[in-house]
Amino acid sequence: MQRLGRNGQRCAAKHGKRLSHPLIEQIVATNDKKRFAISEDQKRIRAVQGHSTQLVDIGYQEKIPPAILYHGTATR
């Protein structure tokens, strides 16, 4: 369990959940969109999609948002 890290354990416990390295490996392996990867040293998990790096130039012009702004994520 040491590989998982104490912060992950505390966060899960705070929400009444338990994490284990096999569980995380299963989630990574079976995620239909392949959104996650585990580092070679098996100590970290990361998202493999998105634009959270400065190396990606999205190319949008900055604008002031409207008074009402809608987000496109569907509820399930």
C-alpha positions as a printed NumPy array, in Angstrom:
array([[  0.   ,   0.   ,   0.   ],
       [  2.981,   2.303,   0.414],
       [  3.136,   2.702,  -3.365],
       [ -0.27 ,   4.346,  -3.332],
       [  0.71 ,   7.13 ,  -0.966],
       [ -0.777,   8.398,   2.256],
       [ -2.572,  11.374,   0.711],
       [ -4.577,   9.108,  -1.581],
       [ -5.459,   6.851,   1.342],
       [ -6.589,   9.78 ,   3.495],
       [ -8.655,  11.312,   0.712],
       [-10.407,   8.006,   0.014],
       [-11.033,   7.35 ,   3.717],
       [-12.485,  10.832,   4.133],
       [-15.152,   9.839,   1.604],
       [-15.753,   6.4  ,   3.09 ],
       [-13.799,   4.576,   0.391],
       [-10.776,   2.266,   0.38 ],
       [ -8.051,   2.354,  -2.238],
       [ -5.599,  -0.36 ,  -3.095],
       [ -2.973,  -0.642,  -5.782],
       [ -4.808,  -3.583,  -7.447],
       [ -8.024,  -1.523,  -7.542],
       [ -6.255,   1.399,  -9.202],
       [ -4.593,  -0.949, -11.701],
       [ -8.019,  -2.407, -12.524],
       [ -9.529,   1.056, -13.043],
       [ -6.671,   2.092, -15.325],
       [ -6.807,  -1.158, -17.321],
       [-10.585,  -1.23 , -17.774],
       [-11.364,   2.453, -18.337],
       [-13.113,   2.484, -21.707],
       [-11.61 ,   5.828, -22.708],
       [ -8.078,   5.019, -21.481],
       [ -7.944,   8.242, -19.481],
       [ -5.296,   7.198, -16.945],
       [ -1.751,   5.863, -16.801],
       [  0.382,   4.557, -13.945],
       [  4.02 ,   5.629, -13.834],
       [  6.803,   3.106, -14.458],
       [  7.743,   3.128, -10.771],
       [  4.079,   2.363,  -9.901],
       [  3.946,   5.33 ,  -7.503],
       [  1.809,   7.797,  -9.456],
       [ -1.317,   7.883, -11.561],
       [ -2.008,  10.621, -14.061],
       [ -4.57 ,  11.707, -16.605],
       [ -3.419,  11.155, -20.176],
       [ -5.996,  13.427, -21.782],
       [ -6.586,  17.13 , -21.49 ],
       [ -4.573,  20.284, -21.871],
       [ -3.022,  20.853, -18.461],
       [  0.423,  21.643, -19.826],
       [  1.92 ,  24.878, -21.062],
       [  3.32 ,  22.965, -24.05 ],
       [ -0.105,  22.833, -25.696],
       [ -1.142,  25.952, -27.58 ],
       [ -4.918,  25.758, -27.754],
       [ -5.096,  28.928, -29.831],
       [ -8.256,  30.469, -28.394],
       [ -8.495,  34.216, -27.919],
       [ -9.15 ,  35.309, -24.349],
       [-12.613,  36.814, -23.906],
       [-14.693,  38.162, -21.054],
       [-17.33 ,  35.52 , -20.235],
       [-21.031,  36.368, -20.512],
       [-23.164,  36.986, -17.422],
       [-24.645,  33.466, -17.743],
       [-22.267,  30.724, -18.818],
       [-23.337,  27.134, -19.499],
       [-21.118,  24.065, -19.219],
       [-21.607,  21.153, -21.589],
       [-21.123,  18.2  , -19.223],
       [-24.164,  15.921, -19.096],
       [-25.524,  14.638, -15.799],
       [-25.768,  10.884, -15.44 ]])
